[in-house]
Amino acid sequence: MSGVEARRLDVTDRAAVRALVSRVRPDAVVATPYRYADWAVTADGAAHIAYAAAEAGARLVHISSDALHAGRPEAYADDEPPTPVFPYGAAKAAAETAVRAIDPAAALVRTSLILGEGSPQIQLCRDALAGRAALFTDELRCPVDVADLAAAVLELVPSGYAGLLNVAGPDAVSRAELGLLVARRAGLDAAALKTTTAAASGLVRPVEVRLDCTRATGLLRIRLRGVTELLAA
């Protein structure tokens, strides 16, 4: 990308994070530490970034996840406390706790499945259509377009907004329904989609997780598009 300098960084190394942020002296930091099964990256890494940003006086926007909720039929409001039911959700909850303690002025964005060309979520759908994976029919999320999410984050940087904010699409769909939308968009055989249920998988996961984004809709200029619009054929 023109005008962008990339540097590799181990976010589990607090001294390295601090040194890089101190050297660059950014006006803002968008924190996206993530490794699905790695507490040190997801939770400790978030704390290291928050400490470094605070020391540098940088505006911090931390990207969190709907995975820290247990799941229920009703939508979750922005400020509802985490109720994690699996390790990744617990790591994201711990990350939020650390960030809020270190930098009360930080904005924390709770989002959902992030979609874009070549994204892991789209690839998983393609794998299920090819019989290499199976999508849950009983696990609901509110997918968001990566460009919409990025635009929302860019708005939050100068806004001064502090605290939690749900930023996700308005459509709640199952992973299997997402797969069908991908099939239609790509002209693939929807009948080939391999499905299962979270219950049958034996995995402990949040099932129905809907995010109420009323606050974000009123705060942000960007219109958060639903997945049915994003993947319209």
N, C-alpha and C positions, 0 to 999 in steps of 0.2 A: 504494500500500500504506500503510495507516494506521500512523503513527508512524515512517515511514521518510523520510529526506531524501535525495534524489538530487542528485548534483553531477557534471557532466561534467568529464572529466579526460583530457588527452593523456598517456598513460603513457610516451611517448617523450621527454617533457620532464622531465628528472630534477629540475630546480628546482621545477617545478610540483607534482610528486608529493611531494617533500619538504615543500613549503609546506603542502599540504593535510593530510598526515598529521600534521605538527607542530601545525597549528591544531586538528584534531579530537581528537588524542591518544587514539586508540582502544585498547582493551584487546587487541584481536585484529584481524588483517588476513587476509582470505581473498583470495589473489591468483589472478585468472583472466585475465591478459592474453592475448588471442587475436585474431589476424587471419591467416588461412590462409597467405597468400603474402607476409607482411610480417615480416621478421626483426626490425626495429626494435621492433615491438609485442610479438611473442611472446618474443623473447630479451632484448633490451635493456630492454623494459618490465618484465619480471620482475625484472631486476637493480635497476632503479630503485625498484620497490616494496619489494624486500628491504632495500635500504639505508635507505629511509625508515622501514620498520617497526622495523628494528634500532635506529636512532637514537631512536625514540620509545619503545623498550622494549616494543613490542607483540608478542604471540604471532603467529607467521606460519604459515599453512597455504597451501601453494602447490599449485595444481591442474596436474598434468602429464598425460601421455597415453601410451597404448600405441603411438602412432605412432612413437615413438623406437626401437622394435624392428624388426629386419629381417623377422621372421616365420620360424616353423618348426613342425613338428608338436607338439613338446613345449611345455607351458605354461611361461611365464616366472615365475620367483620374484621376490620384491619387490626384492632387492638386485642383480639382474643389471645389468651395465653396458649403456648404450645402444649400439645398433648401427644407426643410422639409414641409410636407403637413399634418402631423398628430402628436399628442402629443409625441409619443415615438421617432419619428424622430427628433423632436425639442429637446427632452432631450438628445439624443445622440449628436446632434450638439452643444448644450450648454456644454456638457462634453468635447468635443474636444476643444472648445474655452478656457475653463478653464485650461485644461492640457497644451495646447500650451503656455498660458500666464505664468503659474507657472513654467514649465520646458521646455524651448525651445529645449533642447537636447533629449527630449522623442521621441520614435517611436510610431506612432499611426497607427494601423492596421485596415483598413476598410475591413470587410469581409462580407459574405453573409450567406445563410442558412447553418448551421453546421450539418453535418451528422455523424452518428455513431450508433452502436448497442444500442437500447434503447433511442436514442435521441428524443426530442420532435417532431422534424420534421418527423422522421420515424413513430412515434406513431400516429401523425395526419393523415398520409397516411393510416395507418392500420385502424384508426377510420373511415375514409371515405370509405374504402373498406368494412367495416362492417355496413355502413349506419348511423354511429353516428356523422358524420361531412361531410362537402362538401368542395372540393378543387376548387380554382379559375382556370379557363382556360385562363384567360387574365392577370395574374400576373406573370411576369418572374423574375427569380433570377439566380444566378450562384453558386449553392451549392458547398461546400468544405468539404472534409473529415476532421474530428476532428484531426486525426493523422498527416495529412499534415499541417494543421494549427498550431498544436503544434510544429512540426519540424521547421516551418518557424519562429515562435516566438523564439525558442531556438537559431536559427541562428542570429536573430536580436539582441539578448541580448549583445553579445560581439562585434557586428559589428560597433557600433558607429553611425548607421544610425539615422538621426533625421528628423522628419516630417511625412507626410502622406504616406501610402503605401497600395495599393489595394492588398489583398491576398484572392483570390477566385478561384474556378474551372473555366475551360475554356468553359464549356457547359452552355448556357443559356436555361433554361427550365421553363415551367409553373409549378405551383404547381400540376396541374392535371397530367401533363406529369411525374412529379416526382412520383406521386401515381401509375401510370402505371408501372414505372420501379420497384417500390417496390413490386407491385403485381407479376410481372414476376420473380423477385428474390426469393420471398417467395412461389411461386407456388400457388398464390391466384387467384380468378376469377376477371380478370380485368374488365369484364362487370358489376361487382357489384359496381364499383367506382362511388361515388356520387359527382357530380360536379355542379358548378354554376359560376357566374362571379362576379368580384369585383364591377362592375357597378350595377348589380342587387341586390347586398347585401346592397347597400346604404351606405357602409363604405367609408370614404375618406382615401385612401391608395396610396402609390406609386405603379405604375403598372409595366411598363417595366424598370427594373434596371439591367443594364449590367455593370460590372466592367472591365476596361481595365487593365490587370495585366502584361503588357509588362515590366514595371520597375521591378516588383518582379521576373519575369522569368529570367531577366538578372542579378539580384542581388543575388538571393538565389540558393543554390544547390538543395534543395528539388524540386521535380517535382510535381506541383499541378495537381492532376488528375481530369478529368471531371466526372460528375455524371454517364454518360453512362458506363464508365469503372468501377467506384466504385460499381455500382449495376448490373454489367453484370451477367446474369443468369449462 
